[in-house]
């Protein structure tokens, strides 16, 4: 798809059609990256996006056990009281 670069004050911009914005999942803020001579406009990923789904899948796959066994600390032995 071709688009025009337009003047916006001292800057330049590209108008994106609504269908492209919706298809890419773009919101008010986007991430810009330059790769060689290509400008990439991407939706901002939320921190820890997908972690909940991954945790559910892990729990379903192996019963949700921890990767490492719990390790007792000095606090556990000396200070912690039930």
mmCIF file of the N, C-alpha and C atoms, coordinates in Angstrom:
data_MODEL
# 
_entry.id   MODEL 
# 
loop_
_atom_site.group_PDB 
_atom_site.id 
_atom_site.type_symbol 
_atom_site.label_atom_id 
_atom_site.label_alt_id 
_atom_site.label_comp_id 
_atom_site.label_asym_id 
_atom_site.label_entity_id 
_atom_site.label_seq_id 
_atom_site.pdbx_PDB_ins_code 
_atom_site.Cartn_x 
_atom_site.Cartn_y 
_atom_site.Cartn_z 
_atom_site.occupancy 
_atom_site.B_iso_or_equiv 
_atom_site.pdbx_formal_charge 
_atom_site.auth_seq_id 
_atom_site.auth_comp_id 
_atom_site.auth_asym_id 
_atom_site.auth_atom_id 
_atom_site.pdbx_PDB_model_num 
ATOM 1   N N  . UNK A 1 1  ? 0.849  -1.162  0.000  1.00 0.00 ? 1  UNK A N  1 
ATOM 2   C CA . UNK A 1 1  ? 0.000  0.000   0.000  1.00 0.00 ? 1  UNK A CA 1 
ATOM 3   C C  . UNK A 1 1  ? 0.900  1.232   0.000  1.00 0.00 ? 1  UNK A C  1 
ATOM 4   N N  . UNK A 1 2  ? 0.588  2.192   -0.827 1.00 0.00 ? 2  UNK A N  1 
ATOM 5   C CA . UNK A 1 2  ? 1.338  3.441   -0.884 1.00 0.00 ? 2  UNK A CA 1 
ATOM 6   C C  . UNK A 1 2  ? 0.646  4.485   -0.032 1.00 0.00 ? 2  UNK A C  1 
ATOM 7   N N  . UNK A 1 3  ? 1.445  5.409   0.522  1.00 0.00 ? 3  UNK A N  1 
ATOM 8   C CA . UNK A 1 3  ? 0.909  6.512   1.316  1.00 0.00 ? 3  UNK A CA 1 
ATOM 9   C C  . UNK A 1 3  ? 1.777  7.738   1.060  1.00 0.00 ? 3  UNK A C  1 
ATOM 10  N N  . UNK A 1 4  ? 1.240  8.890   1.338  1.00 0.00 ? 4  UNK A N  1 
ATOM 11  C CA . UNK A 1 4  ? 1.950  10.151  1.167  1.00 0.00 ? 4  UNK A CA 1 
ATOM 12  C C  . UNK A 1 4  ? 2.554  10.595  2.493  1.00 0.00 ? 4  UNK A C  1 
ATOM 13  N N  . UNK A 1 5  ? 3.749  11.175  2.434  1.00 0.00 ? 5  UNK A N  1 
ATOM 14  C CA . UNK A 1 5  ? 4.329  11.814  3.607  1.00 0.00 ? 5  UNK A CA 1 
ATOM 15  C C  . UNK A 1 5  ? 3.835  13.256  3.579  1.00 0.00 ? 5  UNK A C  1 
ATOM 16  N N  . UNK A 1 6  ? 3.216  13.703  4.688  1.00 0.00 ? 6  UNK A N  1 
ATOM 17  C CA . UNK A 1 6  ? 2.616  15.042  4.746  1.00 0.00 ? 6  UNK A CA 1 
ATOM 18  C C  . UNK A 1 6  ? 3.326  15.891  5.790  1.00 0.00 ? 6  UNK A C  1 
ATOM 19  N N  . UNK A 1 7  ? 3.271  17.196  5.594  1.00 0.00 ? 7  UNK A N  1 
ATOM 20  C CA . UNK A 1 7  ? 3.851  18.130  6.562  1.00 0.00 ? 7  UNK A CA 1 
ATOM 21  C C  . UNK A 1 7  ? 2.943  18.264  7.775  1.00 0.00 ? 7  UNK A C  1 
ATOM 22  N N  . UNK A 1 8  ? 3.570  18.219  8.953  1.00 0.00 ? 8  UNK A N  1 
ATOM 23  C CA . UNK A 1 8  ? 2.873  18.486  10.216 1.00 0.00 ? 8  UNK A CA 1 
ATOM 24  C C  . UNK A 1 8  ? 3.795  19.414  10.987 1.00 0.00 ? 8  UNK A C  1 
ATOM 25  N N  . UNK A 1 9  ? 3.625  20.715  10.815 1.00 0.00 ? 9  UNK A N  1 
ATOM 26  C CA . UNK A 1 9  ? 4.544  21.683  11.405 1.00 0.00 ? 9  UNK A CA 1 
ATOM 27  C C  . UNK A 1 9  ? 5.921  21.505  10.794 1.00 0.00 ? 9  UNK A C  1 
ATOM 28  N N  . UNK A 1 10 ? 6.948  21.376  11.640 1.00 0.00 ? 10 UNK A N  1 
ATOM 29  C CA . UNK A 1 10 ? 8.305  21.138  11.161 1.00 0.00 ? 10 UNK A CA 1 
ATOM 30  C C  . UNK A 1 10 ? 8.598  19.656  10.930 1.00 0.00 ? 10 UNK A C  1 
ATOM 31  N N  . UNK A 1 11 ? 7.644  18.811  11.245 1.00 0.00 ? 11 UNK A N  1 
ATOM 32  C CA . UNK A 1 11 ? 7.826  17.365  11.106 1.00 0.00 ? 11 UNK A CA 1 
ATOM 33  C C  . UNK A 1 11 ? 7.113  16.859  9.867  1.00 0.00 ? 11 UNK A C  1 
ATOM 34  N N  . UNK A 1 12 ? 7.161  15.576  9.685  1.00 0.00 ? 12 UNK A N  1 
ATOM 35  C CA . UNK A 1 12 ? 6.431  14.914  8.601  1.00 0.00 ? 12 UNK A CA 1 
ATOM 36  C C  . UNK A 1 12 ? 5.665  13.753  9.208  1.00 0.00 ? 12 UNK A C  1 
ATOM 37  N N  . UNK A 1 13 ? 4.610  13.362  8.550  1.00 0.00 ? 13 UNK A N  1 
ATOM 38  C CA . UNK A 1 13 ? 3.815  12.256  9.052  1.00 0.00 ? 13 UNK A CA 1 
ATOM 39  C C  . UNK A 1 13 ? 3.246  11.429  7.922  1.00 0.00 ? 13 UNK A C  1 
ATOM 40  N N  . UNK A 1 14 ? 2.756  10.268  8.262  1.00 0.00 ? 14 UNK A N  1 
ATOM 41  C CA . UNK A 1 14 ? 2.093  9.380   7.314  1.00 0.00 ? 14 UNK A CA 1 
ATOM 42  C C  . UNK A 1 14 ? 0.702  9.118   7.855  1.00 0.00 ? 14 UNK A C  1 
ATOM 43  N N  . UNK A 1 15 ? -0.309 9.304   7.027  1.00 0.00 ? 15 UNK A N  1 
ATOM 44  C CA . UNK A 1 15 ? -1.679 9.011   7.442  1.00 0.00 ? 15 UNK A CA 1 
ATOM 45  C C  . UNK A 1 15 ? -1.939 7.531   7.218  1.00 0.00 ? 15 UNK A C  1 
ATOM 46  N N  . UNK A 1 16 ? -2.396 6.882   8.267  1.00 0.00 ? 16 UNK A N  1 
ATOM 47  C CA . UNK A 1 16 ? -2.697 5.449   8.184  1.00 0.00 ? 16 UNK A CA 1 
ATOM 48  C C  . UNK A 1 16 ? -4.203 5.263   8.069  1.00 0.00 ? 16 UNK A C  1 
ATOM 49  N N  . UNK A 1 17 ? -4.663 4.469   7.123  1.00 0.00 ? 17 UNK A N  1 
ATOM 50  C CA . UNK A 1 17 ? -6.098 4.203   7.018  1.00 0.00 ? 17 UNK A CA 1 
ATOM 51  C C  . UNK A 1 17 ? -6.614 3.492   8.272  1.00 0.00 ? 17 UNK A C  1 
ATOM 52  N N  . UNK A 1 18 ? -7.860 3.754   8.602  1.00 0.00 ? 18 UNK A N  1 
ATOM 53  C CA . UNK A 1 18 ? -8.473 3.168   9.787  1.00 0.00 ? 18 UNK A CA 1 
ATOM 54  C C  . UNK A 1 18 ? -8.366 1.642   9.784  1.00 0.00 ? 18 UNK A C  1 
ATOM 55  N N  . UNK A 1 19 ? -8.566 1.032   8.637  1.00 0.00 ? 19 UNK A N  1 
ATOM 56  C CA . UNK A 1 19 ? -8.499 -0.435  8.557  1.00 0.00 ? 19 UNK A CA 1 
ATOM 57  C C  . UNK A 1 19 ? -7.107 -0.951  8.931  1.00 0.00 ? 19 UNK A C  1 
ATOM 58  N N  . UNK A 1 20 ? -6.056 -0.238  8.530  1.00 0.00 ? 20 UNK A N  1 
ATOM 59  C CA . UNK A 1 20 ? -4.685 -0.641  8.867  1.00 0.00 ? 20 UNK A CA 1 
ATOM 60  C C  . UNK A 1 20 ? -4.445 -0.505  10.364 1.00 0.00 ? 20 UNK A C  1 
ATOM 61  N N  . UNK A 1 21 ? -4.923 0.592   10.942 1.00 0.00 ? 21 UNK A N  1 
ATOM 62  C CA . UNK A 1 21 ? -4.772 0.827   12.378 1.00 0.00 ? 21 UNK A CA 1 
ATOM 63  C C  . UNK A 1 21 ? -5.453 -0.282  13.170 1.00 0.00 ? 21 UNK A C  1 
ATOM 64  N N  . UNK A 1 22 ? -6.662 -0.624  12.780 1.00 0.00 ? 22 UNK A N  1 
ATOM 65  C CA . UNK A 1 22 ? -7.398 -1.675  13.487 1.00 0.00 ? 22 UNK A CA 1 
ATOM 66  C C  . UNK A 1 22 ? -6.747 -3.041  13.301 1.00 0.00 ? 22 UNK A C  1 
ATOM 67  N N  . UNK A 1 23 ? -6.311 -3.354  12.079 1.00 0.00 ? 23 UNK A N  1 
ATOM 68  C CA . UNK A 1 23 ? -5.700 -4.647  11.805 1.00 0.00 ? 23 UNK A CA 1 
ATOM 69  C C  . UNK A 1 23 ? -4.407 -4.825  12.591 1.00 0.00 ? 23 UNK A C  1 
ATOM 70  N N  . UNK A 1 24 ? -3.635 -3.744  12.761 1.00 0.00 ? 24 UNK A N  1 
ATOM 71  C CA . UNK A 1 24 ? -2.364 -3.819  13.487 1.00 0.00 ? 24 UNK A CA 1 
ATOM 72  C C  . UNK A 1 24 ? -2.555 -3.673  14.994 1.00 0.00 ? 24 UNK A C  1 
ATOM 73  N N  . UNK A 1 25 ? -3.759 -3.327  15.447 1.00 0.00 ? 25 UNK A N  1 
ATOM 74  C CA . UNK A 1 25 ? -4.008 -3.176  16.882 1.00 0.00 ? 25 UNK A CA 1 
ATOM 75  C C  . UNK A 1 25 ? -3.332 -1.941  17.457 1.00 0.00 ? 25 UNK A C  1 
ATOM 76  N N  . UNK A 1 26 ? -3.222 -0.885  16.662 1.00 0.00 ? 26 UNK A N  1 
ATOM 77  C CA . UNK A 1 26 ? -2.569 0.340   17.125 1.00 0.00 ? 26 UNK A CA 1 
ATOM 78  C C  . UNK A 1 26 ? -3.513 1.164   17.976 1.00 0.00 ? 26 UNK A C  1 
ATOM 79  N N  . UNK A 1 27 ? -2.959 1.862   18.957 1.00 0.00 ? 27 UNK A N  1 
ATOM 80  C CA . UNK A 1 27 ? -3.732 2.767   19.805 1.00 0.00 ? 27 UNK A CA 1 
ATOM 81  C C  . UNK A 1 27 ? -3.115 4.155   19.689 1.00 0.00 ? 27 UNK A C  1 
ATOM 82  N N  . UNK A 1 28 ? -3.293 4.986   20.698 1.00 0.00 ? 28 UNK A N  1 
ATOM 83  C CA . UNK A 1 28 ? -2.782 6.353   20.657 1.00 0.00 ? 28 UNK A CA 1 
ATOM 84  C C  . UNK A 1 28 ? -1.261 6.412   20.639 1.00 0.00 ? 28 UNK A C  1 
ATOM 85  N N  . UNK A 1 29 ? -0.596 5.463   21.280 1.00 0.00 ? 29 UNK A N  1 
ATOM 86  C CA . UNK A 1 29 ? 0.864  5.432   21.292 1.00 0.00 ? 29 UNK A CA 1 
ATOM 87  C C  . UNK A 1 29 ? 1.341  4.215   20.514 1.00 0.00 ? 29 UNK A C  1 
ATOM 88  N N  . UNK A 1 30 ? 2.428  4.426   19.762 1.00 0.00 ? 30 UNK A N  1 
ATOM 89  C CA . UNK A 1 30 ? 3.018  3.332   19.001 1.00 0.00 ? 30 UNK A CA 1 
ATOM 90  C C  . UNK A 1 30 ? 4.514  3.304   19.239 1.00 0.00 ? 30 UNK A C  1 
ATOM 91  N N  . UNK A 1 31 ? 5.120  2.207   18.868 1.00 0.00 ? 31 UNK A N  1 
ATOM 92  C CA . UNK A 1 31 ? 6.559  2.039   18.959 1.00 0.00 ? 31 UNK A CA 1 
ATOM 93  C C  . UNK A 1 31 ? 7.124  2.230   17.554 1.00 0.00 ? 31 UNK A C  1 
ATOM 94  N N  . UNK A 1 32 ? 8.155  3.072   17.422 1.00 0.00 ? 32 UNK A N  1 
ATOM 95  C CA . UNK A 1 32 ? 8.810  3.293   16.133 1.00 0.00 ? 32 UNK A CA 1 
ATOM 96  C C  . UNK A 1 32 ? 10.199 2.690   16.167 1.00 0.00 ? 32 UNK A C  1 
ATOM 97  N N  . UNK A 1 33 ? 10.578 2.039   15.073 1.00 0.00 ? 33 UNK A N  1 
ATOM 98  C CA . UNK A 1 33 ? 11.898 1.439   14.983 1.00 0.00 ? 33 UNK A CA 1 
ATOM 99  C C  . UNK A 1 33 ? 12.383 1.569   13.548 1.00 0.00 ? 33 UNK A C  1 
ATOM 100 N N  . UNK A 1 34 ? 13.660 1.841   13.384 1.00 0.00 ? 34 UNK A N  1 
ATOM 101 C CA . UNK A 1 34 ? 14.253 1.897   12.054 1.00 0.00 ? 34 UNK A CA 1 
ATOM 102 C C  . UNK A 1 34 ? 15.123 0.661   11.875 1.00 0.00 ? 34 UNK A C  1 
ATOM 103 N N  . UNK A 1 35 ? 14.833 -0.097  10.837 1.00 0.00 ? 35 UNK A N  1 
ATOM 104 C CA . UNK A 1 35 ? 15.615 -1.293  10.491 1.00 0.00 ? 35 UNK A CA 1 
ATOM 105 C C  . UNK A 1 35 ? 16.160 -1.081  9.082  1.00 0.00 ? 35 UNK A C  1 
ATOM 106 N N  . UNK A 1 36 ? 17.426 -0.709  9.011  1.00 0.00 ? 36 UNK A N  1 
ATOM 107 C CA . UNK A 1 36 ? 18.010 -0.406  7.707  1.00 0.00 ? 36 UNK A CA 1 
ATOM 108 C C  . UNK A 1 36 ? 17.324 0.814   7.124  1.00 0.00 ? 36 UNK A C  1 
ATOM 109 N N  . UNK A 1 37 ? 16.677 0.668   5.967  1.00 0.00 ? 37 UNK A N  1 
ATOM 110 C CA . UNK A 1 37 ? 15.952 1.790   5.378  1.00 0.00 ? 37 UNK A CA 1 
ATOM 111 C C  . UNK A 1 37 ? 14.436 1.626   5.522  1.00 0.00 ? 37 UNK A C  1 
ATOM 112 N N  . UNK A 1 38 ? 14.023 0.850   6.525  1.00 0.00 ? 38 UNK A N  1 
ATOM 113 C CA . UNK A 1 38 ? 12.610 0.587   6.773  1.00 0.00 ? 38 UNK A CA 1 
ATOM 114 C C  . UNK A 1 38 ? 12.197 1.161   8.119  1.00 0.00 ? 38 UNK A C  1 
ATOM 115 N N  . UNK A 1 39 ? 11.062 1.847   8.149  1.00 0.00 ? 39 UNK A N  1 
ATOM 116 C CA . UNK A 1 39 ? 10.496 2.342   9.401  1.00 0.00 ? 39 UNK A CA 1 
ATOM 117 C C  . UNK A 1 39 ? 9.386  1.381   9.802  1.00 0.00 ? 39 UNK A C  1 
ATOM 118 N N  . UNK A 1 40 ? 9.477  0.857   11.017 1.00 0.00 ? 40 UNK A N  1 
ATOM 119 C CA . UNK A 1 40 ? 8.479  -0.088  11.527 1.00 0.00 ? 40 UNK A CA 1 
ATOM 120 C C  . UNK A 1 40 ? 7.639  0.628   12.569 1.00 0.00 ? 40 UNK A C  1 
ATOM 121 N N  . UNK A 1 41 ? 6.324  0.607   12.389 1.00 0.00 ? 41 UNK A N  1 
ATOM 122 C CA . UNK A 1 41 ? 5.377  1.158   13.357 1.00 0.00 ? 41 UNK A CA 1 
ATOM 123 C C  . UNK A 1 41 ? 4.674  -0.030  13.988 1.00 0.00 ? 41 UNK A C  1 
ATOM 124 N N  . UNK A 1 42 ? 4.791  -0.180  15.302 1.00 0.00 ? 42 UNK A N  1 
ATOM 125 C CA . UNK A 1 42 ? 4.216  -1.347  15.975 1.00 0.00 ? 42 UNK A CA 1 
ATOM 126 C C  . UNK A 1 42 ? 3.409  -0.919  17.194 1.00 0.00 ? 42 UNK A C  1 
ATOM 127 N N  . UNK A 1 43 ? 2.427  -1.737  17.533 1.00 0.00 ? 43 UNK A N  1 
ATOM 128 C CA . UNK A 1 43 ? 1.664  -1.504  18.756 1.00 0.00 ? 43 UNK A CA 1 
ATOM 129 C C  . UNK A 1 43 ? 2.594  -1.691  19.945 1.00 0.00 ? 43 UNK A C  1 
ATOM 130 N N  . UNK A 1 44 ? 2.394  -0.895  20.967 1.00 0.00 ? 44 UNK A N  1 
ATOM 131 C CA . UNK A 1 44 ? 3.195  -1.030  22.185 1.00 0.00 ? 44 UNK A CA 1 
ATOM 132 C C  . UNK A 1 44 ? 2.723  -2.262  22.925 1.00 0.00 ? 44 UNK A C  1 
ATOM 133 N N  . UNK A 1 45 ? 3.682  -3.128  23.242 1.00 0.00 ? 45 UNK A N  1 
ATOM 134 C CA . UNK A 1 45 ? 3.345  -4.334  23.993 1.00 0.00 ? 45 UNK A CA 1 
ATOM 135 C C  . UNK A 1 45 ? 3.307  -4.006  25.476 1.00 0.00 ? 45 UNK A C  1 
ATOM 136 N N  . UNK A 1 46 ? 2.288  -4.494  26.135 1.00 0.00 ? 46 UNK A N  1 
ATOM 137 C CA . UNK A 1 46 ? 2.190  -4.309  27.584 1.00 0.00 ? 46 UNK A CA 1 
ATOM 138 C C  . UNK A 1 46 ? 3.252  -5.146  28.267 1.00 0.00 ? 46 UNK A C  1 
ATOM 139 N N  . UNK A 1 47 ? 3.719  -4.636  29.398 1.00 0.00 ? 47 UNK A N  1 
ATOM 140 C CA . UNK A 1 47 ? 4.678  -5.407  30.192 1.00 0.00 ? 47 UNK A CA 1 
ATOM 141 C C  . UNK A 1 47 ? 4.022  -6.719  30.622 1.00 0.00 ? 47 UNK A C  1 
ATOM 142 N N  . UNK A 1 48 ? 4.738  -7.795  30.465 1.00 0.00 ? 48 UNK A N  1 
ATOM 143 C CA . UNK A 1 48 ? 4.286  -9.128  30.858 1.00 0.00 ? 48 UNK A CA 1 
ATOM 144 C C  . UNK A 1 48 ? 3.043  -9.594  30.093 1.00 0.00 ? 48 UNK A C  1 
ATOM 145 N N  . UNK A 1 49 ? 2.854  -9.060  28.894 1.00 0.00 ? 49 UNK A N  1 
ATOM 146 C CA . UNK A 1 49 ? 1.715  -9.501  28.080 1.00 0.00 ? 49 UNK A CA 1 
ATOM 147 C C  . UNK A 1 49 ? 1.844  -10.992 27.801 1.00 0.00 ? 49 UNK A C  1 
ATOM 148 N N  . UNK A 1 50 ? 0.773  -11.719 28.005 1.00 0.00 ? 50 UNK A N  1 
ATOM 149 C CA . UNK A 1 50 ? 0.765  -13.149 27.726 1.00 0.00 ? 50 UNK A CA 1 
ATOM 150 C C  . UNK A 1 50 ? 1.245  -14.031 28.862 1.00 0.00 ? 50 UNK A C  1 
ATOM 151 N N  . UNK A 1 51 ? 1.749  -13.428 29.938 1.00 0.00 ? 51 UNK A N  1 
ATOM 152 C CA . UNK A 1 51 ? 2.262  -14.228 31.056 1.00 0.00 ? 51 UNK A CA 1 
ATOM 153 C C  . UNK A 1 51 ? 1.166  -15.067 31.703 1.00 0.00 ? 51 UNK A C  1 
ATOM 154 N N  . UNK A 1 52 ? -0.015 -14.511 31.859 1.00 0.00 ? 52 UNK A N  1 
ATOM 155 C CA . UNK A 1 52 ? -1.104 -15.245 32.515 1.00 0.00 ? 52 UNK A CA 1 
ATOM 156 C C  . UNK A 1 52 ? -1.463 -16.486 31.709 1.00 0.00 ? 52 UNK A C  1 
ATOM 157 N N  . UNK A 1 53 ? -1.565 -16.329 30.382 1.00 0.00 ? 53 UNK A N  1 
ATOM 158 C CA . UNK A 1 53 ? -1.880 -17.481 29.528 1.00 0.00 ? 53 UNK A CA 1 
ATOM 159 C C  . UNK A 1 53 ? -0.773 -18.524 29.594 1.00 0.00 ? 53 UNK A C  1 
ATOM 160 N N  . UNK A 1 54 ? 0.479  -18.070 29.590 1.00 0.00 ? 54 UNK A N  1 
ATOM 161 C CA . UNK A 1 54 ? 1.612  -19.000 29.664 1.00 0.00 ? 54 UNK A CA 1 
ATOM 162 C C  . UNK A 1 54 ? 1.613  -19.746 30.998 1.00 0.00 ? 54 UNK A C  1 
ATOM 163 N N  . UNK A 1 55 ? 1.281  -19.066 32.083 1.00 0.00 ? 55 UNK A N  1 
ATOM 164 C CA . UNK A 1 55 ? 1.244  -19.710 33.404 1.00 0.00 ? 55 UNK A CA 1 
ATOM 165 C C  . UNK A 1 55 ? 0.130  -20.755 33.457 1.00 0.00 ? 55 UNK A C  1 
ATOM 166 N N  . UNK A 1 56 ? -1.031 -20.437 32.874 1.00 0.00 ? 56 UNK A N  1 
ATOM 167 C CA . UNK A 1 56 ? -2.126 -21.408 32.843 1.00 0.00 ? 56 UNK A CA 1 
ATOM 168 C C  . UNK A 1 56 ? -1.735 -22.639 32.023 1.00 0.00 ? 56 UNK A C  1 
ATOM 169 N N  . UNK A 1 57 ? -1.068 -22.407 30.883 1.00 0.00 ? 57 UNK A N  1 
ATOM 170 C CA . UNK A 1 57 ? -0.651 -23.524 30.045 1.00 0.00 ? 57 UNK A CA 1 
ATOM 171 C C  . UNK A 1 57 ? 0.382  -24.391 30.774 1.00 0.00 ? 57 UNK A C  1 
ATOM 172 N N  . UNK A 1 58 ? 1.301  -23.760 31.486 1.00 0.00 ? 58 UNK A N  1 
ATOM 173 C CA . UNK A 1 58 ? 2.312  -24.494 32.245 1.00 0.00 ? 58 UNK A CA 1 
ATOM 174 C C  . UNK A 1 58 ? 1.658  -25.316 33.350 1.00 0.00 ? 58 UNK A C  1 
ATOM 175 N N  . UNK A 1 59 ? 0.713  -24.713 34.056 1.00 0.00 ? 59 UNK A N  1 
ATOM 176 C CA . UNK A 1 59 ? 0.027  -25.424 35.135 1.00 0.00 ? 59 UNK A CA 1 
ATOM 177 C C  . UNK A 1 59 ? -0.743 -26.627 34.591 1.00 0.00 ? 59 UNK A C  1 
ATOM 178 N N  . UNK A 1 60 ? -1.355 -26.451 33.433 1.00 0.00 ? 60 UNK A N  1 
ATOM 179 C CA . UNK A 1 60 ? -2.115 -27.554 32.833 1.00 0.00 ? 60 UNK A CA 1 
ATOM 180 C C  . UNK A 1 60 ? -1.176 -28.660 32.341 1.00 0.00 ? 60 UNK A C  1 
ATOM 181 N N  . UNK A 1 61 ? 0.002  -28.277 31.881 1.00 0.00 ? 61 UNK A N  1 
ATOM 182 C CA . UNK A 1 61 ? 0.939  -29.254 31.311 1.00 0.00 ? 61 UNK A CA 1 
ATOM 183 C C  . UNK A 1 61 ? 1.607  -30.116 32.376 1.00 0.00 ? 61 UNK A C  1 
ATOM 184 N N  . UNK A 1 62 ? 2.033  -29.504 33.490 1.00 0.00 ? 62 UNK A N  1 
ATOM 185 C CA . UNK A 1 62 ? 2.752  -30.309 34.483 1.00 0.00 ? 62 UNK A CA 1 
ATOM 186 C C  . UNK A 1 62 ? 2.245  -30.106 35.903 1.00 0.00 ? 62 UNK A C  1 
ATOM 187 N N  . UNK A 1 63 ? 1.020  -29.720 36.037 1.00 0.00 ? 63 UNK A N  1 
ATOM 188 C CA . UNK A 1 63 ? 0.425  -29.596 37.357 1.00 0.00 ? 63 UNK A CA 1 
ATOM 189 C C  . UNK A 1 63 ? 0.835  -28.344 38.116 1.00 0.00 ? 63 UNK A C  1 
ATOM 190 N N  . UNK A 1 64 ? 1.561  -27.441 37.484 1.00 0.00 ? 64 UNK A N  1 
ATOM 191 C CA . UNK A 1 64 ? 1.891  -26.175 38.119 1.00 0.00 ? 64 UNK A CA 1 
ATOM 192 C C  . UNK A 1 64 ? 3.044  -26.237 39.097 1.00 0.00 ? 64 UNK A C  1 
ATOM 193 N N  . UNK A 1 65 ? 3.880  -27.256 39.016 1.00 0.00 ? 65 UNK A N  1 
ATOM 194 C CA . UNK A 1 65 ? 5.000  -27.329 39.951 1.00 0.00 ? 65 UNK A CA 1 
ATOM 195 C C  . UNK A 1 65 ? 6.035  -26.265 39.624 1.00 0.00 ? 65 UNK A C  1 
ATOM 196 N N  . UNK A 1 66 ? 6.763  -25.847 40.627 1.00 0.00 ? 66 UNK A N  1 
ATOM 197 C CA . UNK A 1 66 ? 7.822  -24.861 40.436 1.00 0.00 ? 66 UNK A CA 1 
ATOM 198 C C  . UNK A 1 66 ? 8.998  -25.500 39.720 1.00 0.00 ? 66 UNK A C  1 
ATOM 199 N N  . UNK A 1 67 ? 9.761  -24.694 39.010 1.00 0.00 ? 67 UNK A N  1 
ATOM 200 C CA . UNK A 1 67 ? 10.936 -25.211 38.311 1.00 0.00 ? 67 UNK A CA 1 
ATOM 201 C C  . UNK A 1 67 ? 12.012 -25.632 39.294 1.00 0.00 ? 67 UNK A C  1 
ATOM 202 N N  . UNK A 1 68 ? 12.174 -24.870 40.366 1.00 0.00 ? 68 UNK A N  1 
ATOM 203 C CA . UNK A 1 68 ? 13.183 -25.168 41.379 1.00 0.00 ? 68 UNK A CA 1 
ATOM 204 C C  . UNK A 1 68 ? 12.483 -25.423 42.710 1.00 0.00 ? 68 UNK A C  1 
ATOM 205 N N  . UNK A 1 69 ? 13.036 -26.291 43.528 1.00 0.00 ? 69 UNK A N  1 
ATOM 206 C CA . UNK A 1 69 ? 12.428 -26.507 44.844 1.00 0.00 ? 69 UNK A CA 1 
ATOM 207 C C  . UNK A 1 69 ? 12.603 -25.260 45.718 1.00 0.00 ? 69 UNK A C  1 
ATOM 208 N N  . UNK A 1 70 ? 11.709 -25.073 46.661 1.00 0.00 ? 70 UNK A N  1 
ATOM 209 C CA . UNK A 1 70 ? 11.817 -23.941 47.569 1.00 0.00 ? 70 UNK A CA 1 
ATOM 210 C C  . UNK A 1 70 ? 13.102 -24.017 48.384 1.00 0.00 ? 70 UNK A C  1 
ATOM 211 N N  . UNK A 1 71 ? 13.678 -22.875 48.681 1.00 0.00 ? 71 UNK A N  1 
ATOM 212 C CA . UNK A 1 71 ? 14.913 -22.826 49.454 1.00 0.00 ? 71 UNK A CA 1 
ATOM 213 C C  . UNK A 1 71 ? 14.645 -22.075 50.752 1.00 0.00 ? 71 UNK A C  1 
ATOM 214 N N  . UNK A 1 72 ? 14.933 -22.710 51.867 1.00 0.00 ? 72 UNK A N  1 
ATOM 215 C CA . UNK A 1 72 ? 14.736 -22.048 53.156 1.00 0.00 ? 72 UNK A CA 1 
ATOM 216 C C  . UNK A 1 72 ? 15.873 -21.061 53.391 1.00 0.00 ? 72 UNK A C  1 
ATOM 217 N N  . UNK A 1 73 ? 15.537 -19.952 54.013 1.00 0.00 ? 73 UNK A N  1 
ATOM 218 C CA . UNK A 1 73 ? 16.534 -18.925 54.333 1.00 0.00 ? 73 UNK A CA 1 
ATOM 219 C C  . UNK A 1 73 ? 16.686 -18.813 55.845 1.00 0.00 ? 73 UNK A C  1 
ATOM 220 N N  . UNK A 1 74 ? 17.624 -18.013 56.272 1.00 0.00 ? 74 UNK A N  1 
ATOM 221 C CA . UNK A 1 74 ? 17.819 -17.752 57.701 1.00 0.00 ? 74 UNK A CA 1 
ATOM 222 C C  . UNK A 1 74 ? 16.549 -17.147 58.302 1.00 0.00 ? 74 UNK A C  1 
ATOM 223 N N  . UNK A 1 75 ? 15.875 -16.295 57.550 1.00 0.00 ? 75 UNK A N  1 
ATOM 224 C CA . UNK A 1 75 ? 14.627 -15.706 58.015 1.00 0.00 ? 75 UNK A CA 1 
ATOM 225 C C  . UNK A 1 75 ? 13.599 -16.797 58.310 1.00 0.00 ? 75 UNK A C  1 
ATOM 226 N N  . UNK A 1 76 ? 13.488 -17.776 57.423 1.00 0.00 ? 76 UNK A N  1 
ATOM 227 C CA . UNK A 1 76 ? 12.541 -18.875 57.622 1.00 0.00 ? 76 UNK A CA 1 
ATOM 228 C C  . UNK A 1 76 ? 12.841 -19.639 58.907 1.00 0.00 ? 76 UNK A C  1 
ATOM 229 N N  . UNK A 1 77 ? 14.107 -19.847 59.186 1.00 0.00 ? 77 UNK A N  1 
ATOM 230 C CA . UNK A 1 77 ? 14.496 -20.641 60.339 1.00 0.00 ? 77 UNK A CA 1 
ATOM 231 C C  . UNK A 1 77 ? 14.406 -19.865 61.650 1.00 0.00 ? 77 UNK A C  1 
ATOM 232 N N  . UNK A 1 78 ? 14.782 -18.587 61.656 1.00 0.00 ? 78 UNK A N  1 
ATOM 233 C CA . UNK A 1 78 ? 14.896 -17.836 62.901 1.00 0.00 ? 78 UNK A CA 1 
ATOM 234 C C  . UNK A 1 78 ? 13.730 -16.901 63.196 1.00 0.00 ? 78 UNK A C  1 
ATOM 235 N N  . UNK A 1 79 ? 13.182 -16.247 62.188 1.00 0.00 ? 79 UNK A N  1 
ATOM 236 C CA . UNK A 1 79 ? 12.265 -15.141 62.445 1.00 0.00 ? 79 UNK A CA 1 
ATOM 237 C C  . UNK A 1 79 ? 10.815 -15.434 62.118 1.00 0.00 ? 79 UNK A C  1 
ATOM 238 N N  . UNK A 1 80 ? 10.552 -16.321 61.204 1.00 0.00 ? 80 UNK A N  1 
ATOM 239 C CA . UNK A 1 80 ? 9.186  -16.546 60.776 1.00 0.00 ? 80 UNK A CA 1 
ATOM 240 C C  . UNK A 1 80 ? 8.426  -17.360 61.815 1.00 0.00 ? 80 UNK A C  1 
ATOM 241 N N  . UNK A 1 81 ? 7.254  -16.865 62.199 1.00 0.00 ? 81 UNK A N  1 
ATOM 242 C CA . UNK A 1 81 ? 6.400  -17.565 63.159 1.00 0.00 ? 81 UNK A CA 1 
ATOM 243 C C  . UNK A 1 81 ? 4.991  -17.651 62.587 1.00 0.00 ? 81 UNK A C  1 
ATOM 244 N N  . UNK A 1 82 ? 4.389  -18.832 62.690 1.00 0.00 ? 82 UNK A N  1 
ATOM 245 C CA . UNK A 1 82 ? 3.005  -19.000 62.231 1.00 0.00 ? 82 UNK A CA 1 
ATOM 246 C C  . UNK A 1 82 ? 2.080  -18.500 63.267 1.00 0.00 ? 82 UNK A C  1 
# 
